[in-house]
């Protein structure tokens, strides 16, 4: 009989049903208070909070409220259940098990609330980037940010749970730190590429779809920016896979910056004695008549230098997209050749005259 009383923590002489009736009533009262509180909080988040957030310039707060309202109400209910169970005079083992289970569920709900707020923030920021036309960033860096944030949130929740059950967190963190150091030393090249990839996503020297030129002379369009490497499709329909660390430590030309307009140049030589002003007019008129050449900035022609066998001229023109430079150059060259030939302007080619002197025989 004493063991039974000890299990329920009842004093000798007390009435067991009466004692338990009081404790259960107190526990139910505590739970009822928290349940009412959850209803009040839920009602406030659904009806009152939107009135306050309507004064803000963005809708991020409204979106977060919509995501966290259901689990917030559930969190308050489980908090009340935890306190209600804690008030019951169970045996210590029963109390520890029940309270521990409810604590883990409560932390899981709290983690879900934080994750929903983070996820909605990332989605909202991605929508803002899409509106600005920054499609490369929202496809590359935002998933990485979401994964890292999720790992951090889940890791923090696990640490809180382990700390609640009196596990030695310091030894676990130390072991993870030593293991991370060993992995980092073994995969330093891979980590360097990953860090460089993250740097490329943040610094954004180029975006997906941009045409870049490397120091080696290769020109291609960026197809993908990964954590380890960047893929570039060349004009020959070949795929270059370049480690990110190499791209971070090299000089490259982005033909799509500061905008997609591009400036073309055509060099041509005319014979000595040609009318330079006439040749300039022919070059400019040929460029103006080509449809893809922009009227502003206007095409310009210059007499650049005296060549070995020709007067060197240069024509500059603009197109609205760098991908049109080669095709437009072809059209202008064809028209220039036709006009120069029609005006009698000679396009010389290098010649060499060899004089042979025959020595007189004695």
C-alpha positions as CSV (number, residue, x, y, z in Angstrom):
1,X,0.0,0.0,0.0
2,X,2.9,2.4,0.8
3,X,4.4,1.7,-2.6
4,X,1.2,2.6,-4.3
5,X,0.9,5.8,-2.3
6,X,4.5,6.6,-3.1
7,X,3.9,6.1,-6.8
8,X,1.1,8.6,-6.8
9,X,2.7,10.8,-4.1
10,X,-0.3,10.5,-1.8
11,X,0.1,11.1,1.9
12,X,-1.2,8.3,4.3
13,X,-4.7,9.3,5.4
14,X,-5.6,11.1,2.2
15,X,-8.4,9.9,0.0
16,X,-6.9,8.7,-3.3
17,X,-9.9,9.5,-5.5
18,X,-10.3,12.9,-3.8
19,X,-6.6,13.7,-4.1
20,X,-6.5,12.7,-7.8
21,X,-9.7,14.6,-8.4
22,X,-8.2,17.8,-7.2
23,X,-4.9,17.4,-9.2
24,X,-6.7,16.4,-12.4
25,X,-9.0,19.4,-12.0
26,X,-6.0,21.7,-11.6
27,X,-4.3,20.1,-14.6
28,X,-7.5,20.5,-16.7
29,X,-7.8,24.1,-15.6
30,X,-4.2,24.9,-16.7
31,X,-4.8,23.2,-20.0
32,X,-8.1,25.1,-20.5
33,X,-6.4,28.4,-19.8
34,X,-3.7,27.7,-22.5
35,X,-6.4,26.4,-24.9
36,X,-8.4,29.7,-24.5
37,X,-5.1,31.6,-24.9
38,X,-4.4,29.7,-28.1
39,X,-7.8,30.7,-29.5
40,X,-7.3,34.3,-28.5
41,X,-3.8,34.4,-30.2
42,X,-5.2,32.6,-33.3
43,X,-8.0,35.1,-33.5
44,X,-5.6,38.0,-33.1
45,X,-3.2,36.8,-35.7
46,X,-6.0,36.2,-38.2
47,X,-8.2,39.3,-37.6
48,X,-6.2,42.0,-35.8
49,X,-2.6,41.5,-37.0
50,X,-3.4,42.1,-40.7
51,X,-4.8,45.5,-39.8
52,X,-1.4,46.4,-38.3
53,X,0.6,44.9,-41.2
54,X,-1.5,46.7,-43.8
55,X,0.4,49.9,-42.9
56,X,3.7,48.4,-44.0
57,X,5.1,48.9,-47.5
58,X,5.6,45.2,-48.3
59,X,3.4,42.0,-47.9
60,X,6.2,39.9,-46.3
61,X,4.6,40.3,-42.8
62,X,1.2,39.2,-44.1
63,X,2.7,36.2,-45.8
64,X,4.6,35.2,-42.7
65,X,1.5,35.6,-40.5
66,X,-0.5,33.3,-42.9
67,X,2.2,30.6,-42.6
68,X,2.8,30.7,-38.8
69,X,-0.7,31.1,-37.5
70,X,-1.8,27.4,-37.4
71,X,1.4,26.1,-35.7
72,X,1.5,29.0,-33.3
73,X,-1.9,28.0,-31.9
74,X,-0.7,24.4,-31.7
75,X,2.4,25.5,-29.9
76,X,0.4,27.2,-27.1
77,X,-1.8,24.2,-26.7
78,X,1.2,21.8,-26.3
79,X,2.8,24.3,-23.9
80,X,-0.3,24.1,-21.8
81,X,-0.3,20.3,-22.0
82,X,3.4,20.3,-20.8
83,X,2.5,22.5,-17.8
84,X,-0.6,20.5,-17.1
85,X,1.3,17.2,-17.0
86,X,4.0,18.8,-15.0
87,X,1.5,19.7,-12.3
88,X,0.3,16.1,-11.9
89,X,1.9,14.1,-9.0
90,X,3.2,11.3,-11.2
91,X,6.2,9.2,-10.3
92,X,9.4,10.8,-11.3
93,X,10.0,8.4,-14.2
94,X,6.5,8.7,-15.5
95,X,6.8,12.5,-15.2
96,X,10.1,12.6,-17.0
97,X,8.9,10.4,-19.9
98,X,5.6,12.3,-20.5
99,X,7.2,15.7,-20.0
100,X,10.1,14.8,-22.3
101,X,7.8,13.6,-25.1
102,X,5.7,16.8,-24.9
103,X,8.9,18.9,-24.8
104,X,10.2,17.3,-27.9
105,X,6.9,17.9,-29.7
106,X,6.8,21.5,-28.6
107,X,10.4,22.1,-29.9
108,X,9.4,20.5,-33.2
109,X,6.4,22.8,-33.5
110,X,8.6,25.8,-32.6
111,X,11.2,24.7,-35.2
112,X,8.4,24.4,-37.8
113,X,7.3,28.0,-37.0
114,X,10.8,29.3,-37.5
115,X,11.3,27.3,-40.7
116,X,8.0,28.6,-42.1
117,X,9.0,32.2,-41.4
118,X,12.4,31.7,-43.0
119,X,11.0,29.8,-46.0
120,X,8.4,32.5,-46.6
121,X,11.0,35.2,-46.4
122,X,13.2,33.5,-48.9
123,X,10.3,33.0,-51.3
124,X,9.3,36.6,-51.0
125,X,12.8,37.8,-51.7
126,X,12.9,35.4,-54.7
127,X,9.8,37.0,-56.0
128,X,11.3,40.4,-55.7
129,X,14.4,39.3,-57.6
130,X,12.2,37.8,-60.3
131,X,10.4,41.2,-60.7
132,X,13.7,42.9,-61.1
133,X,14.8,40.4,-63.7
134,X,17.5,38.8,-61.6
135,X,16.5,35.2,-62.5
136,X,20.1,33.8,-62.1
137,X,20.3,34.8,-58.4
138,X,17.0,33.4,-57.3
139,X,17.7,30.1,-59.0
140,X,21.3,29.7,-57.7
141,X,21.9,31.3,-54.3
142,X,18.4,31.2,-52.7
143,X,18.1,27.4,-52.6
144,X,21.6,27.3,-51.0
145,X,20.5,29.9,-48.5
146,X,17.4,28.0,-47.7
147,X,19.3,24.7,-47.2
148,X,21.9,26.3,-44.9
149,X,19.2,28.0,-42.9
150,X,17.3,24.8,-42.6
151,X,20.4,23.0,-41.4
152,X,21.0,25.7,-38.8
153,X,17.5,25.7,-37.5
154,X,17.3,21.9,-37.2
155,X,20.8,21.8,-35.6
156,X,19.7,24.4,-33.1
157,X,16.6,22.4,-32.2
158,X,18.6,19.2,-31.7
159,X,21.0,21.0,-29.4
160,X,18.2,22.3,-27.3
161,X,16.6,18.9,-27.1
162,X,19.9,17.2,-26.1
163,X,20.6,19.9,-23.6
164,X,17.1,19.4,-22.1
165,X,17.9,15.7,-21.5
166,X,21.3,16.6,-20.0
167,X,23.5,15.2,-22.8
168,X,27.0,16.6,-23.1
169,X,26.8,19.0,-26.0
170,X,30.4,20.2,-25.7
171,X,31.9,16.8,-26.5
172,X,29.6,16.4,-29.4
173,X,30.5,19.8,-30.8
174,X,34.2,19.0,-30.3
175,X,33.9,15.7,-32.2
176,X,32.1,17.4,-35.0
177,X,34.7,20.2,-35.1
178,X,37.6,17.7,-35.4
179,X,35.7,15.7,-38.0
180,X,35.0,18.8,-40.0
181,X,38.7,19.8,-39.8
182,X,39.8,16.4,-41.1
183,X,37.2,16.5,-44.0
184,X,38.3,20.1,-44.8
185,X,41.9,19.2,-45.1
186,X,41.2,16.1,-47.2
187,X,38.9,18.0,-49.6
188,X,40.5,21.5,-49.7
189,X,40.3,21.8,-53.5
190,X,36.6,20.9,-53.5
191,X,35.9,23.3,-50.6
192,X,37.8,26.0,-52.4
193,X,35.6,25.6,-55.5
194,X,32.5,25.6,-53.3
195,X,33.5,28.8,-51.6
196,X,34.4,30.3,-54.9
197,X,31.0,29.3,-56.3
198,X,29.3,31.0,-53.4
199,X,31.4,34.1,-54.1
200,X,30.4,34.1,-57.7
201,X,26.7,33.9,-56.7
202,X,27.1,36.8,-54.3
203,X,29.5,39.0,-56.3
204,X,27.8,38.1,-59.7
205,X,30.5,39.1,-62.2
206,X,28.2,37.3,-64.7
207,X,24.8,35.7,-64.8
208,X,23.3,32.7,-66.5
209,X,22.8,33.6,-70.1
210,X,25.6,36.2,-70.2
211,X,28.3,35.8,-72.9
212,X,31.8,36.0,-71.4
213,X,35.3,35.9,-72.9
214,X,38.1,34.2,-70.9
215,X,41.8,35.2,-70.9
216,X,42.5,32.1,-73.0
217,X,40.3,33.6,-75.8
218,X,37.3,31.2,-75.3
219,X,34.0,32.9,-75.8
220,X,30.7,31.4,-74.7
221,X,27.3,31.7,-72.9
222,X,27.1,30.8,-69.2
223,X,24.8,27.8,-68.9
224,X,25.0,27.1,-65.2
225,X,26.8,28.3,-62.0
226,X,27.2,25.4,-59.7
227,X,28.9,25.1,-56.3
228,X,31.9,23.4,-57.8
229,X,32.1,24.5,-61.4
230,X,30.6,26.8,-64.0
231,X,29.4,25.5,-67.4
232,X,29.9,27.6,-70.5
233,X,28.5,26.8,-74.0
234,X,30.9,28.0,-76.7
235,X,29.9,29.2,-80.2
236,X,31.0,25.8,-81.5
237,X,28.3,24.1,-79.4
238,X,30.9,22.7,-76.9
239,X,30.5,22.8,-73.2
240,X,33.4,24.2,-71.1
241,X,33.4,23.1,-67.5
242,X,35.6,25.4,-65.5
243,X,36.3,25.1,-61.7
244,X,34.9,28.1,-59.8
245,X,38.2,28.8,-58.1
246,X,39.8,29.4,-61.5
247,X,37.1,31.9,-62.5
248,X,37.4,33.8,-59.3
249,X,41.2,34.3,-59.8
250,X,41.2,35.2,-63.5
251,X,40.3,38.3,-65.7
252,X,37.3,37.8,-67.9
253,X,35.2,40.0,-70.1
254,X,31.4,40.1,-69.7
255,X,29.9,41.2,-73.0
256,X,26.4,41.4,-71.5
257,X,27.4,44.2,-69.0
258,X,26.6,46.9,-68.3
259,X,23.7,46.1,-70.7
260,X,23.1,43.7,-73.7
261,X,23.9,46.4,-76.3
262,X,27.2,45.8,-78.1
263,X,29.6,47.9,-80.2
264,X,30.9,46.4,-83.4
265,X,34.0,47.5,-85.3
266,X,35.0,47.0,-88.9
267,X,38.6,47.7,-90.0
268,X,39.3,48.3,-93.7
269,X,42.1,49.7,-95.8
270,X,41.8,51.7,-99.0
271,X,44.5,52.6,-101.5
272,X,46.7,55.6,-101.1
273,X,45.2,58.5,-103.0
274,X,41.6,57.7,-102.1
275,X,39.3,60.4,-100.9
276,X,39.2,59.8,-97.1
277,X,36.0,61.8,-96.5
278,X,34.2,60.0,-99.3
279,X,35.2,56.6,-97.8
280,X,33.9,57.7,-94.4
281,X,30.5,58.6,-95.9
282,X,30.4,55.3,-97.7
283,X,31.1,53.4,-94.5
284,X,28.5,55.3,-92.4
285,X,25.8,55.0,-95.1
286,X,26.4,51.3,-95.4
287,X,26.0,50.9,-91.6
288,X,22.8,53.1,-91.5
289,X,21.1,51.0,-94.2
290,X,21.5,47.8,-92.2
291,X,18.3,47.2,-90.2
292,X,20.0,45.8,-87.0
293,X,22.2,48.8,-86.5
294,X,20.9,51.2,-83.9
295,X,20.3,54.9,-84.9
296,X,21.5,56.0,-81.5
297,X,24.5,56.0,-80.9
298,X,25.1,56.8,-84.6
299,X,27.6,54.9,-86.6
300,X,31.0,56.6,-86.8
301,X,33.9,56.2,-89.2
302,X,37.5,57.2,-88.6
303,X,40.8,57.4,-90.4
304,X,43.0,55.5,-87.9
305,X,46.5,55.1,-89.3
306,X,48.8,54.9,-92.3
307,X,49.4,51.3,-93.2
308,X,52.2,49.7,-95.3
309,X,50.1,49.6,-98.4
310,X,46.7,51.2,-97.4
311,X,45.0,54.0,-95.5
312,X,43.4,52.3,-92.5
313,X,39.8,53.1,-91.8
314,X,37.6,52.0,-88.9
315,X,33.8,51.9,-88.7
316,X,32.0,51.7,-85.3
317,X,28.3,50.8,-84.9
318,X,25.9,49.6,-82.2
319,X,23.4,46.8,-82.0
320,X,20.7,46.1,-79.4
321,X,22.0,42.7,-78.5
322,X,25.6,41.4,-78.5
323,X,24.4,38.2,-80.2
324,X,23.8,40.2,-83.4
325,X,27.3,41.6,-83.8
326,X,28.6,38.9,-86.1
327,X,25.5,38.7,-88.4
328,X,25.4,42.5,-88.6
329,X,29.1,42.7,-89.4
330,X,28.5,40.3,-92.3
331,X,25.8,42.5,-93.7
332,X,27.7,45.7,-93.4
333,X,30.9,44.2,-94.9
334,X,28.9,42.9,-97.9
335,X,27.4,46.3,-98.5
336,X,30.7,48.2,-98.0
337,X,32.4,46.0,-100.6
338,X,29.6,46.7,-103.1
339,X,29.6,50.4,-102.5
340,X,33.4,50.8,-102.7
341,X,33.6,48.9,-105.9
342,X,30.8,51.0,-107.3
343,X,32.6,54.3,-106.4
344,X,35.9,53.1,-107.8
345,X,37.6,53.0,-104.4
346,X,40.4,50.4,-104.5
347,X,41.0,48.0,-101.6
348,X,44.6,47.2,-101.9
349,X,46.3,44.0,-100.8
350,X,49.9,43.7,-99.6
351,X,52.4,43.5,-102.5
352,X,56.1,42.9,-102.6
353,X,58.4,43.9,-105.4
354,X,61.6,41.9,-105.8
355,X,64.5,43.5,-107.7
356,X,67.2,41.1,-109.0
357,X,70.6,42.6,-109.7
358,X,72.8,40.5,-111.9
359,X,76.5,40.9,-111.1
360,X,78.8,41.5,-114.1
361,X,81.3,38.7,-114.7
362,X,84.9,39.6,-114.9
